[in-house]
Structures are given as structure tokens and as C-alpha cells.
Amino acid sequence: MTKDEHKGKSQSAAKKKAFLDGAYQISTTDDARAFYDAWADSYDDEISTNGYLTPVRCARALAEIADDQTCPMLDIGCGTGISGLAMADAGFTTIDGSDLSQAMLDKAKTKGVYRNLWQADLKQPFPFEVGTYHFLAAIGVIATGHMPPETIPRLVDLLDHGGFMVFSLNDHTLENPNFEAHLHALVDSKTISILFEDYGDHLPGIGLKSKIFVLKRN
Ligand SMILES: C[S@@+](CC[C@H](N)C(=O)[O-])C[C@H]1O[C@@H](n2cnc3c(N)ncnc32)[C@H](O)[C@@H]1O
């Protein structure tokens, strides 16, 4: 390989993971806000270069199971709106989005699929009443450094009986057994039923996988 070819190759590898590595090192909410504000402009390019598949997997899985796709959905941690777009493509018609980063929300607005978008730190109490949303989606959001394992029961509490939630846990997050332990405790207490579970490609470009879940509040 010539010197120029080597340089080109390392430049494209750097572009492929300009922000991705940092996403797995976030530890506080302030870090997360600053990090995603800075990533907003290039997020879609970097993520699609790496073949981001989890939103489409989640949207198709939920659409297969959903009773009425016109019921309201909240896309939690909607980012630039890739997840909302996947939901709209899968047939959901009434989608709101919330995120910590205003710069990410500004990008989400341009996707044209959200009814309302609002800024919120989801580690704080949720600014809406139980049952407002029949569907909750948290795609690429419940993760080490972003949201703690207790986020799973907190979100389930917001669902009406009969409501559905779809979410993903990537390989880094699955290393912490507390995330799945919270889920299994909710199954054991008969609070939820897990209707679908699948381990598959998350970001194939960096060899990362994710487990996705569709659950129903009993
Ligand atoms: C990896 S992105 C996923 C975005 C989108 N769901 C997708 O699939 O492309 C994670 C998102 O979670 C948001 N986030 C991180 N911590 C948060 C918090 N405490 N409250 C609300 N959103 C948060 C970030 O701003 C970011 O947009």
C-alpha cells in the first residue's frame, strides 16, 4: 500500500468513528448534552456509514404486534429522528419525540415525521401523565452512561395497561446484567409480558450488535 493509500484509509476509518467511540464513554447528563450537541450535524452520516439497523428492526417488530398504529407514540431520546422515521415508515402515524439535546431535536424536526418535539432530561420526572402514550420507543437510548437500568421500570410505569414499549440494549449495555435483571423482575411480577426479543445487527460497520425487545404492559 502506498503512503497516500494508507493515509486515505486511516482518514476514512477516522471519519467512520469520529464520534461513535466517545458515545460509549459518556458518564454524566452534562457530558451527554454537550456530546450530542456537537455530534448533531454529522450524526446521520456517521451512523448510516456504519449501517445503523436497530431503528428499522424495532419499528418492524413493533408494527407486527401493534393493535392500532394511529395511537400516540413517544420516541424517547429521538435524537436526529432516525428512529421516528423508521416508525413512520413502518406505519405509525402519531409520533412525538423528546431528547436532551436541542441540536439533535432541531435535526429531528427536519425529518417531518413528528407531531411534537420537546426537550427533556429523561433522568428527571417525565412531564406527561401516565397513559398519554400507548407506544413508547427508546432506541439506542437505554445505555450505560445515557440511562441507568432503572429507566426500564420507570418507562413501563408510564404505559397504560395494554400499552407497548420497544427498546434496544447494545452489546456494551448488555455487559451490565442489571438492565436485563430489571426486565426479568417485571416479567416475574407479571407487570409486563415480553412479546418479542431478538439479538441482531446494531452497527455492523463497527461489529456492534443489540438485543431488541417489544413488551406489553399487563
Ligand atoms: C444514540 S442516540 C439515539 C437517537 C435515536 N433514537 C436513534 O436511534 O438514532 C441517543 C440519544 O439519547 C439522548 N440522551 C442521552 N441522555 C439523555 C437523557 N438523560 N435524557 C434525554 N435524552 C438523552 C441523546 O441526546 C441522543 O440523542
The ligand as an SDF file (V2000), in Angstrom:
LIG
                    3D

 27 29  0  0  0  0  0  0  0  0999 V2000
  -27.5240    7.0970   20.2180 C   0  0  0  0  0  0  0  0  0  0  0  0
  -28.6550    8.4330   20.2000 S   0  0  0  0  0  0  0  0  0  0  0  0
  -30.1290    7.6030   19.6040 C   0  0  0  0  0  0  0  0  0  0  0  0
  -31.0380    8.5640   18.8960 C   0  0  0  0  0  0  0  0  0  0  0  0
  -32.1910    7.9120   18.1240 C   0  0  0  0  0  0  0  0  0  0  0  0
  -33.1320    7.2510   18.9910 N   0  0  0  0  0  0  0  0  0  0  0  0
  -31.6620    6.9790   17.0680 C   0  0  0  0  0  0  0  0  0  0  0  0
  -31.9970    5.7830   17.1030 O   0  0  0  0  0  0  0  0  0  0  0  0
  -30.9240    7.4470   16.1890 O   0  0  0  0  0  0  0  0  0  0  0  0
  -29.0130    8.6640   21.9340 C   0  0  0  0  0  0  0  0  0  0  0  0
  -29.8710    9.8940   22.2260 C   0  0  0  0  0  0  0  0  0  0  0  0
  -30.1930    9.8810   23.6060 O   0  0  0  0  0  0  0  0  0  0  0  0
  -30.2000   11.2260   24.0690 C   0  0  0  0  0  0  0  0  0  0  0  0
  -29.9930   11.2350   25.5220 N   0  0  0  0  0  0  0  0  0  0  0  0
  -28.8830   10.8730   26.2100 C   0  0  0  0  0  0  0  0  0  0  0  0
  -29.0700   11.0540   27.5320 N   0  0  0  0  0  0  0  0  0  0  0  0
  -30.3310   11.5620   27.6730 C   0  0  0  0  0  0  0  0  0  0  0  0
  -31.1170   11.9750   28.8050 C   0  0  0  0  0  0  0  0  0  0  0  0
  -30.6350   11.9280   30.0610 N   0  0  0  0  0  0  0  0  0  0  0  0
  -32.3620   12.4360   28.5620 N   0  0  0  0  0  0  0  0  0  0  0  0
  -32.8640   12.5030   27.2890 C   0  0  0  0  0  0  0  0  0  0  0  0
  -32.1700   12.1220   26.1860 N   0  0  0  0  0  0  0  0  0  0  0  0
  -30.9170   11.6650   26.3810 C   0  0  0  0  0  0  0  0  0  0  0  0
  -29.0700   11.8820   23.2980 C   0  0  0  0  0  0  0  0  0  0  0  0
  -29.1910   13.2970   23.2620 O   0  0  0  0  0  0  0  0  0  0  0  0
  -29.1780   11.2130   21.9380 C   0  0  0  0  0  0  0  0  0  0  0  0
  -29.9280   11.9720   21.0210 O   0  0  0  0  0  0  0  0  0  0  0  0
  1  2  1  0
  2  3  1  0
  2 10  1  0
  3  4  1  0
  4  5  1  0
  5  6  1  0
  5  7  1  0
  7  8  2  0
  7  9  1  0
 10 11  1  0
 11 12  1  0
 11 26  1  0
 12 13  1  0
 13 14  1  0
 13 24  1  0
 14 15  1  0
 14 23  1  0
 15 16  2  0
 16 17  1  0
 17 18  1  0
 17 23  2  0
 18 19  1  0
 18 20  2  0
 20 21  1  0
 21 22  2  0
 22 23  1  0
 24 25  1  0
 24 26  1  0
 26 27  1  0
M  CHG  2   2   1   9  -1
M  END
$$$$
